[in-house]
Amino acid sequence: LLKGAMAMMVVALPIIFQPELRRGLLKMGKRGFFINTSFLHKEIDKKVEQLINGLVMVMPMLSSKHKGALVVLEREVGLKDILETGIILNSEFSPELLYSIFMPDSPLHDGAVIIRGNNIAGANCILPLSERMDISKSLGTRHRAALGLSEQTDALIIIVSEETGNISIALDGKITRPMEPQGLKKMLTHLYQPKIISEFGFWPTEDSKK
């Protein structure tokens, strides 16, 4: 019952932040951070394009406000065990929903969001911390958690530091930081190219993860 109530609260929260998100959308569009749909229509599925555009919009907005965030993009390796540590949402991805989850008054803002395909599969999820001894002391718990998951799976994790506002990427046991919006767009576009999807199954279905 509690989990259901929390999920309903999160779905309702985007309504509150719609004006702010619309302003952010206009600003980001003017800066040219969005994908040029003229050349991507033939190369990337429309839903993938919407996902990338949404992430490229929301992550800098969270960064500018120093709102800590962890967003996990599930790839070939299923994250069922990770999902079970949090709240299952299975809601269609939208920038508004993702943004609202990481607001301080959201009951789910402390954990990681798991994105599966074009859905926000879950939130408030716990990631395994990296046990490496050579990690920079400047990296906080979010970065260690992102690094830990990237060491164990092929997931791509986007981190926003609450302290610095910097955006980082964890992939294959390595962290790239800071990540500018254009760099984030380029990496996500490469990740979801149809050739990669068809060869390695980076766009999983619900059935393939059961």
Summary of the structure (lengths in Angstrom):
residues: 210
radius of gyration: 16.1
end to end distance: 23.8
largest distance: 46.2
contacts: 674
relative contact order: 0.17
helix: 45%
strand: 17%
